[in-house]
Amino acid sequence: MKILFVRPPRYRWPFHSEKSSFWQPLGFASMAAVLRENLEGINLKIIDCPVLKSGWKTTKQMIQREKPDILCVGEETVSAHEALKLIYYTKDLFPGCLVIAGGHHFTYMVNDTLKNHPVDYIVRFEGEMTLLELVDALKKKRDPGVRDLKKIKGIAFQHEGRVIETEIRPLLDMEELPRPAYDLLPMELYGKGASSHKDMVAVEHSRGCNCSCNFCVLWKQMGKIDLKSGTVMPCYRTKSAEKTAEEAIYLAERYRRKTFCWVDPTWNTLPDWNRDFSRLMIEAGKGDELDHVVWLRADYVVRDEQKGIFADQVRAGIRQAMIGIERTDNDDLAYLHKTGYSFSKIKQAFEIVRRYPEVLSVATYIYGIPNETKESLRRFYSLLGKIPFDIGVPLPLTPNPGTRFFEELDRKDLLEVRKFRYYNFVNPIARSKYLTRNQLIYHMFLNEIRIRTRKEQFARSGLKARRRNAAKNLAWDKLEMSLRYARGILQEELLGKVY
């Protein structure tokens, strides 16, 4: 049985350079490792088109050559249309090929996907064990029958025109997962020649979050679901520090990986884990050899500094700290359901990071909340200018399917763009009650100009300044791209193509 995991061609996000845009499809590698460890008689292959620089013509030729029995796709909302394009082509070429879709977009778009597109099965929420059971059943019998399929937890499929969702699968123990099948990927191509993320590798030690932000779908995709009520609760899980350090050292030595791009929604949740992992990496002599790019919570940065742990994290190799500010007004933070956050705590966290010149601090923040006005943006940026970050990345409120905001904005008739290809966190897809989408971009841009010309932002020197200047160009690139996207959307609206 030939099983093909494919990430189809897509555009890069302007936040990254061309050489560092595409990280390894870690989900594919993790699921492939579980299949390989538990099933015999299967032929696995992962095709990562973006890093191979394969356009659609080449991709179609590869599909023809591989002749898959099962095609597996898993996409974010913004690139789901590329996966569907691949599915249609594969089905036209090989009608008997079974298509399995996964990831948070298809998890929360079950009915639309199964009823309107040639997808046979959807793996909902975490995929490793669910895909294993599904492939095992398909390997034994191409059409297992509805009774047997209902026994597989965590899938959705159609039967006689009716969509069936089976019981949700309990969360897995990350300590039991095998090392992802990095050997199925062209590892030497990731970050090749990049200046900011040289020789990169995507890696994780945890899943889930202990927060339930209204704008985020990841905590729901990785959360714990009450089987009776269907309610999703935040649930944070992690591998041990020992297992994670062993994996990191293996990747550094086996594949000569230099930059570790952690995909964890919150890398620094547990102080004991932070301390233990950092010390293991320092003891292994990897602190000066490896660069870690991590997403941190501001309040945990403050906590770890007070405990004397953050200094160890920096010694262990943290070189880029991504921190979601979200908003500077405490009422806005409460509205976003960003618990544990306050302006003073956020400012304190960036002041701490600033003490470590080897660490580049990157702040992300949200504009375009439902009550946004010109005045609220001005107040927001006025406080934002008091936070000493190196790079600022403005993100329009982009509620993916599955988030609370997706339902709220739709209900309030604020969600204007329905084509998911525009859900790229660059251009607004929703207006506020008081500003159009183009007005949101315009006033964001004016305020960004003020913040990006602060004197203290350009008064640094040394390693941090070099890192900052490299990333600064990408940040300006993103701002310029926002205006370009806005112009493109406006043109399509006038031509009647967006809706």
Residue, then its C-alpha position, 0 to 999 in steps of 0.5 A: m500500500k502506497i501512502l503519500f503525504v503531500r504539502p502542495p505548492r503555496y505562497r510564502w508568508p511575507f513574515h519570513s524570507e524566501k529561504s526560511s519560509f517553509w519549515q518541515p511539515l512536522g505533523f506529517a513526519s510524526m504520523a509517518a513515524v507512527l505508521r512505520e513503527n506499527l504497520e507492515g506492508i506499507n510504502l510511505k513517502i512525504i512530498d514537501c512541494p514548497v521546499l522542493k520549489s515544485g510548482w503545480k506542473t511538477t507536482k502533478q508529474m510526481i503524483q502520476r509517478e507515485k500512483p498513491d493508494i492513499l493521499c494524506v493532506g493537512e492544511e491550515t485555513v489559508s492554504a486549504h484551497e491548495a490541498l483541495k486543488l491537489i485532491y481534485y487532481t489526484k482523484d481525476l488521475f486515480p479515482g480509486c485513491l483514498v483521500i484523508a484530510g486532517g489538521h485544524h481547518f478540516t477538523y472544523m470544516v467537516n460538513d463542508t469538506l465531505k459534502n462538497h469535495p472528494v474527500d473520503y475521511i477526515v482525521r479530527f484533532e490529533g492525528e497519529m493514533t487515529l490515522l494508524e487505526l484508519v490505515d490499518a482498517l483500510k489496509k485490511k479492507r478497502d471499504p471497511g463498512v460503516r460498522d467498523l469505521k464507527k469503531i475508529k475514534g476521531i474520524a468523520f466520513q460520509h455514508e449514504g449522504r449523511v456525515i458521520e463523526t465518530e467518538i472523539r479520541p482521548l489525548l495521547d501521551m507525547e512521551e510515547l510518540p516515536r521520533p518524527a520521520y525526519d529521514l523522509l524529508p529533504m532535511e538539507l534544504y530547510g533553511k539552506g543559505a538563510s541568514s536568520h534561520k540557517d539550517m532550520v528544523a521544526v521541532e516540538h516538545s509540547r502541545g496545547c495551552n493553558c489559555s483559551c484565547n478567543f482568536c486562537v484555534l490551536w488550543k481547541q485543536m489540541g485541547k481536552i474534549d468532554l465526551k458528553s457535552g462536547t466542550v473543549m477545555p485547554c490542556y497542556r502536555t509535554k515530553s520530558a526534558e530528557k526526551t526532548a534534549e535527546e531529540a534535539i541533540y540527535l537532530a543537531e548531530r545527524y542532520r547538522r541542524k543549527t536553528f531549532c524552530w519550536v512550533d509549541p504554542t507556548w514553549n515556556t509553560l512549565p518552569d521545571w521543564n524550562r530549567d531541566f531542558s536548559r541545563l541538559m543542553i548546556e551540559a551537552g555543550k550545545g548552548d553555544e552551537l544551536d539557536h532556538v526560536v521560541w514562542l513565549r508567554a510574557d507572564y512566564v518570562v517574568r516568572d522564570e526571570q524571578k526564579g533564575i531560570f530565564a538566564d539558563q534558557v538564554r545560555a541554552g540557546i534562545r536567540q529569538a523570543m516571539i511574544g504575543i502582546e495581542r493588545t495593550d489595554n487590559d480590557d481588550l486583553a480580557y475581551l480576547h480572553k488572554t488570561g494572566y496578561s496585563f500591560s505592566k506584565i508585558k512591558q516587564a517581560f520585554e524589559i527582561v529580554r532586553r537585558y540579554p543582547e543575544v536575544l532578538s525580541v519579536a512582538t506580535y499584536i492584533y488590530g481590527i477587534p470588533n470595537e476598533t476605532k481610530e482613537s482605540l488604535r491610537r491609544f493602543y499604539s501609544l502604549l505599544g511604543k513604551i514596550p522595548f521590543d526589537i521587531g513588531v508584527p501587526l496581525p489583523l484579527t483573523p478568526n479561523p474556523g473553530t475559533r470563538f471569534f469566527e462565530e461571533l464576527d459571522r453573527k455580527d455581520l463583520l466577517e466580510v471575506r469568505k474565501f479562506r485563501y485570504y485568511n493569511f494574517v496579513n490583510p484584514i478579512a473582517r471590518s470593525k463596527y466603525l472602520t472598513r477593512n481598508q480603513l483598518i490597514y490605513h490607520m494601522f500603517l500610520n501608527e506603525i510608521r510612528i512606532r518604527t521610527r522610535k529612536e531607541q529602536f535603532a540605537r542598539s549595537g552588536l550581535k542583537a543589532r545585526r539580527r534586528n536589522a535582518a529581521k527589520n527588513l522582513a517586518w517592513d516587507k510584511l507592512e508593504m505586503s499588507l498594503r498590496y493585499a489590501r489593494g488586491i482585495l479591493q480590486e477583486e471586490l470591485l470585480g465581484k470575485v471575493y464573495 
